[in-house]
Amino acid sequence: MPQDDALALIGDPALLGLPSNELVPRDEFIRIIGATNNKASGLLRVLLARCRPGAPIEDHLIAIEQLGRFIVAGPSVPTAGDPALLRLEWLVVALEQMPAAQRRFQAALGAVLEATRGVKLLGEIGLPNNRGLLAETTDRLTRRFLPEPPAVHELWRLAGHIIRKIEDLAWLGPAADPLLDRLAAAGGDAWKPLRASILDSIGLLTTRIASLGMSEALRTRIAAESVRSSPLYRLTRAGLPEIPALIAASREHLAHVRQALEDHGVSLEVVYSIDSIERGLARIEILLPFVGPERDERDERDERDEREAPSPEIRTVLTAVGLGLVGGHSFRQLVSDSLRLLARKVIERAGRTGEHYVTSSRREYWGMLGSAAGGGVLTCGTAIAKFLVKWGHFALFVDGLLSSFVYAGSFVIMQLIGATLATKQPSMTAAALAGTIRDRAGPGRLDELVPLIARIARSQFAAAVGNVSAVIVTALGFDFLWQYLTGTAFLDTPTSKTVVQSFDPLGSGTIFFAALTGVLLWISSLCAGWFENWVVYRRLPEAIEHHRYGKRVGPKRMAKIARFLEREAAGFGGSVALGFLLGLLPAFARFFGLPLDVRHITLSTGSLTLAISSVGIDGVGVHAFVSAVIGIAIIGLLNFGVSFALALVVALRARDVGGGERKTLPGAVLRRFLRRPLEFFYPPRDAGPPAATQQH
């Protein structure tokens, strides 16, 4: 007789002379499940004994909760694998080999599923809700510090008592699939009440998706489509066999909506609606396999045996619901989700703007170098004006405000004449790179992006070289002319020495200030994306073009103004934001007693050049001069690196790029750099077709 059949006979209480629902003795129980005599194996028998047919529902809830906790966080067991999988295997074997244990389990499970509602667990937990950040935070604080009222008839409360922290889900890998399938089979008809909850959950999800999809914010972004023809609306009236095709059509519908965002702008409401619809569609997909046509158990078992691997359907649902239960108590998850949605709102426009900063051909490369040289010339004027403001000895706020006007005015003029400020580029191009990652698919998509990263790197290099070289030449020329006209240098000796010492990376706060400036550069790119999106979403260009003043100034002129605003909105928003951040932050910091300052690579280079031109290297000392030059190099690296890194990380998260891919990207870039280092500084002859303009 096969060993499994022998075990089944041994475990049959009728053959052992026991009552039909009585479990075998402890030693026999442990031998049947193939365990060693330890605390965990003995506890499993105790927990199964607590599953008593005919007991009150409260007792059944406690029994199922304890069995669930036994699996996910039970006593330790000697195993090389995951202890939770071994404990689950013991339970499955006990149910399969001992009919009394199976009857007890089915009685308790069936009673619980009959008495509880699973709609919230399956149709709401882990999905976005309509509450705002403040209301959701208040609700989570209340649930954390106040006692919970009983919810005997809610399945989500029972599941929440079983899954309490993220570690309780660590065992849910592919190795769990066969055990979960066997557990489902062992439960038999006890699972049937869950089918009604799944159907209700799908109905709830489709209704919510239709409501969000038919809102004005989304409806107006798809032209010439009636409400009844929308796949989002048709989901609510579809039968189960029609839902998969409608889900595919709904995703195509959302793709058209996203495309329209490029032309009509995006609001947080739109981003939230799209995200909620996407998650709702995904949840419906993982629930559908459990409400298909019922099949004979034997046919289902035969079909499962023919598969190469067990189905991951049960594990997928458990993971989705478990993550939702854990995330529902986490403030970190709440903030992360809110910031992700906010990032998606502003990244769209920043990424579109950033495409203009990437060069492809040598002609574009030299064009970038020339526009950056123009930016360097203007930045020298900015550095001079900054000294004039400081020499005015104005009140703290007035000093910061005037400095902001100087910075912002310089950057806006730079924008208008088509010059380039190198440090405005990294955060913009990072958003564009993340958008390209989202648009590509397949395991090799990161390798395909490496040439794009090389183009971004050499574009930044050209802009930096143009800025720095031009500001040095302009500062030297200005100081020469000043000395020729006035007979004295622009900066006196004490001021020059103070300027040089302020760039010493070890003797001053240059390193921290440069990194802080990188953060400000990144924030300004978000402001640029936000302002452009605000202009487009509010349809200001169209409003200007069709304004009644057109009768006075002419329709063509109004149309020209409208196109100008649409084209330059991002540049104006970023320039003004950066100017006020650089000017006001040090003033506000000093108001609170914080010795903060900013270090911008081009402005700092101009200031250092004016100082050296005024007193010479001998006037400040060779050591101080070399330290200042090293400080300038560090400022450049931190300005570029911090702003690019922050923008790229936020953009990748906003585009839902996985952590594994984020870790793979630096290695792919390094390999490319080692093979073709020159490509990161100067375009090869076959660099490809020209891209869009690189101005601003």
Secondary structure, DSSP 8 states (H G I E B T S, - for coil): --HHHHHHHHH-HHHHT--TT----HHHHHHHHT--SSHHHHHHHHHHHT--TT--HHHHHHHHHHHHHHHHH------SS-HHHHHHHHHHHHHHH-HHHHHHHHHHHHHHHHHSB-HHHHHTTTS--S--HHHHHHHHHHHHHS-----TTBHHHHHHHH--SGGGGTT-SGGGHHHHHHHHHHHGGGGTHHHHHHHHHHHHHHHHHHHHHTSHHHHTTSTT--TTT-HHHHGGG--GGGHHHHHHHHHHHHHHHHHHHHHH---HHHHHHHHHHHHHHHHHHHHGGGGS----HHHHHHHHHHSSS---HHHHHHHHHHHHHHHTT-HHHHHHHHHHHHHHHHHHHHHHHHGGG---SHHHHHHHHHHHHHHHHHHHHHHHHHHHHHHTT--HHHHHHHHHHHHHHHHHHHHHHT---GGGHHHHHHHHHHHHHHH--STTHHHHHHHHHHHHHHHHHHHHHHHHHHHHHHHHHHHHHHHHHHSS-SS-HHHHHHHHHTT-TTTSSHHHHHHHHHHHHHHHHHHHHHHHHHHHHTTHHHHHHT-TTHHHH-HHHHHHHHHHHHHHHHHHHHHHHHHHHHHHHHHHHHHTT-------HHHHHHHHHHHHHHHHHHHH-HHHHHHHHHHHHHHHHHHHHHHHHHHHHHHHHHTT--HHHHHHHHHHHHHHHHH-GGGGTS--TT--S--S----
